[in-house]
Amino acid sequence: MMRSDITVTNTPAQNHPTPDRAAQLLDRVASLYSITLCEHADIRARLADLGLGDASVLEAFKAGYSNGTLLKTIPVRGTLRSELEALGILGRKGRKLVERLTGHITFPVLDANGNTSGIMAERPDLDSSDMLTVPVDAVQVWNRAAARRHTDLLLTGSVLDALALFASGIENTVA
């Protein structure tokens, strides 16, 4: 679902990164968000309230937090901004370019080869109606590795719920 105040524009084909470049960009953004989570004690405390206080679980799944500072870390000129916009990391609020995932806990989604193929994001207040995915219309499966290890899976509608179940020992959970 997309936040109604931020739109994702159809970008020209030349701005779309190649699949390898997209995976690289998504991985770099997910890594930045992971670092940002470490800097936000308030968000880590909220995750602990949700049963996700074990830092090793959060680190294992590269959980992160988007605090809206991504645009300050990338060049103003060049193709990077248009590539991130094509992927749906950035969007438009009116004419202004903004970070779509601001205020969300983020979780990289890995493909069958372990490459970052997307990012799922939820608000820490568990408003699952505001779950976002990048790329925007892609079908994402979080914890795909569980499907390779288990014959029975527990499907949740929220990555935070799935991660809480995982942290409590129910590892055959996906979102």
N, C-alpha and C positions, 0 to 999 in steps of 0.2 A: 504494500500500500504506500502511496506517496503522500507526503505532507501537502496539504492543499495550498499553502502559501509559497511553496517552492516548486518550480516547474523544471522538468528535464526536457531540454529542447532536442529536436532532431538535428544532429550535427552532420555536416557534410562528410561523405565517405572518407575523404582524405584525412580527416581528423580522428578517425577510428584507429586505435592502435592494432597492430597485428596480434594474434592470439598469444604469442610468446611475450610481446611487449606488455599486453594487458595483464598477464599473469605476474610479470615483474612489477608493474605499477601497483597492482592490487596488493602484492606482498609487501612492498615498501610502505604503502599507506597503512596496512594492517600493523606493521612493525612500529610505525609512528604512533598509532593509537594505543598499542601495547605499552609503549614508554609513557604515554600521556596518562594511562590508568594508574601507573605507579606514582604519578605526581599528584593525584587527587584522592586524598585521604577520605574525603566525604563520600565519594563514589565507592571506594573500597569498603567503607563502613556500611553503606547501603547494601552492597553485595553480601557482606557478612550477615546482615539482618535477614537476608534471603537464604541463608545456609551455605553461602559461597565464600567463607572466610579463609579457606585453605588456599594460600597463594600458589602452591604447586599445581593445583587443578586449573586455576586461571592461567598460569604460565603454560601448562601443557597444551591448552587449547588456544593460546595466544589471544586471550580476551583483551580488549582494549577499551578506550573511551575517547570519543570525539569531542574535544572542547572548543572546536571552531577556529583553531589556530593554523590549520593546514595551509590556507592561502598565504599566510605570513612566511611560510617556509619554502615556498616555491617561486621560481622566477616570474616576474610580471610579463616578460616577453618570451616568445618561443612556443613550442607545440605542447608543452607539458599541460598547461591549463586546458587547452582544447581536448587533449586526450582524456584528462580526468573528467571533463564535462561529458564527453562521449560515453564514458563508462558509467556515468551517473553519480560519481563521487561529488562532483560540483553540479550546481543547478542555478537557476535564475530566480531571483525574487524581484519582480519587476525587471529592471535593466541591470540590476546588480548581481554579480557572480558571488554565490555563497556556497558554503559547505553543507550538503544535504544531511549528513549524519550528525550534525552538532547536537550534543545533549544525549547521545545514545551510547549504550554499551555495544561494542562491536565484536564480531566473531568471524574470523576468516573461514571461508568454505574451501575445502580442498577437493580437487578432482581425484580420479582413481590413481593418478601418478604422484599424488602428494603436492601438486602445484596449486597455488591459490587461484581459484576460479571465480571467486565472488566474496562478498562480505554481507553478513546478516547483522542487523542492528536493532536493538530494542531500547526503549526508555527504561531507566532504572526504577521507575515507579510501577512497572509491570503493565503499562497501558499497551497491551498487545495489539490494539487496533492501530498503533503507530509503528509497527514493525516495518523496517525498510530493508530492501535488498539491493545489492549492486552486483552486476548490472541490473537495471531496473526491472525488466520483465522476465528475468531468468528464473527458472525453477531451481531452488537451492536446497540441498540436503546437508544439514550440519551433522557431524560425526559419522561420515560415510564409512569410516574404518570399522565401526560397530557392525555394519552390514556384512563385512567380510569375515568377521570373527564369530558372529552369532547367527543362528538360524531363526530365532524369534526376536523381534524388535518391538520396542515400545515407542510409538510415535507421539510426540507432543506438538503443540502449536506454538511453543515458545522455546527459544534456545536457553533462556534463563531457567525454565522449568526442567528442560532436559539436562542441563549442567548440574542443577541441584540434585536430580536423581542420580546422575553419574557420581557426584561427590559423596552420595550416601551409599554407594556400592552397587547401584543398578546401572551397569555399564552398557547394556544393550539398548540404549536410548538414542533416538535421533529426533531432529526437529526440521 
